[in-house]
Amino acid sequence: MSFFISNAMADAGGAAQPGIFEVLLPFIILFVVFYFLLIRPQSKRAKEHRNMVAALAKGDEVMTQGGIYGKITEVGEEVIEVEIAENLIVKAQRAAVASVLPKGTLKSL
C-alpha cells in the first residue's frame, strides 16, 4: 500500500482561468440595466423640466414644488413673481416651478 498519490491522480486537469470578457460581462450587463432603468429616464425628466422652466411666460398658471398654485406676473432670469391671491404676490425661483397648468385651472380650484 502506497501513501503517495501517483502523478496522474495529483494532476487532475487544471481549471481554465476565466478571460477578461467573462469577468467584466456581469458588470457590463449591470451598467446597461442601470442606464435604461435609472439614468436615461432621469435625464429625460431633467431635460423636460429645463425646457418647461425656460418657456415660462407672464400669465402662465403654475404649481410650485411647494404645492402653491398661482399665476406668473413677472419673469426674470432666475426669479419669477407669482400671484397666489388677489394682490398677494410672492417671489420664487424659476426652477421651483413643478408644472405649468392649463389656462383656467385656477378658477376651478
N, C-alpha and C positions, 0 to 999 in steps of 0.2 A: 504494500500500500504506500502510495507516494503522497507526501504532504505538499508537494509542489504542483502548481497549476501549469498545465502544458502551455506552450506559446500559442497554440491555436485557440485555446479557450480564453487566454488573457486578452488577446487582440480580437474582441468581439465586434468588429466593424465600427469605426468611429462615426459619430453623428455628424452630418454636414452642418457647417456653420451657416446661419441664415444670411442672405445677402442684404445689402443696404436697402434695397427696394422693399424687401419683406419686412424689415424693421420699421421703415417710415410709412408704409401703406396705412396702418391704423391711424396715424396722426394726420395724414393727408385726408383720409375719409372724414375724420372728426372735424377738421377745419372746414371742409366743404359743407358738411351738415350745419355747422355753426354759421357759416356765411349765408346760406339760404334761409335758415330759420330765424337768425337773430340780427346779423349785421346788415344785410340788404334791406329788410323791411324797415329797420330803424332809420337807415339813411334815406329811404324813400319818404318816410313821415317827416323827417327833419327838412328835406328839400321842399315838400309841400307847405310846411309851416313857414319857411323862409319866404316862399313866393307869396303866400297869403299876407304875411306881415308887410312885405314890400308893396303890395297892392292896396293897402288901407287908404281910404279917402274920406274926406269930410262928408258926413251924412250917413256913413255906414253904421248899421246896428251890429253891435258886437257883444260877446260874452268874454270876460277876462278869466284867467286861470283861477282867480279867487271866487268866481261864481257871480260876479257883478254884471248885470245887463245894463247897457246904455247905448247912447248914440254919440258918435265921434263929432266934436265941434271944431277941433283944431288938430292938425297933423304936423309934427316936427320931425327932425332927424331921428331922435331916439325916444321922444316923449309925445304922447297924444293926450288930448283933453277929452274926457268922456262925460257927457251929461247923463247922470243917473236918475235925476228927478228934475222937475221944473226949477230952474235957477240954481241947481246944485251940480257943480262941475268938479270932477276930480282929475288929477293928472296920473297917468300910468305909463309904464314903459311899453313901447310898441310890441316887444317880444312877449308881454304878459297877456296879449290877446289870444284866447284859446280858439275862438271861431267867429266867423262873420255870419250873422243871421240873415235870413231872407227879409226883405222890406216888409214892414208892418207887423213884425213879430212882437215888438214891444207893446203895441196897442192891445194885443191879445193876451198879454200877461196880466 
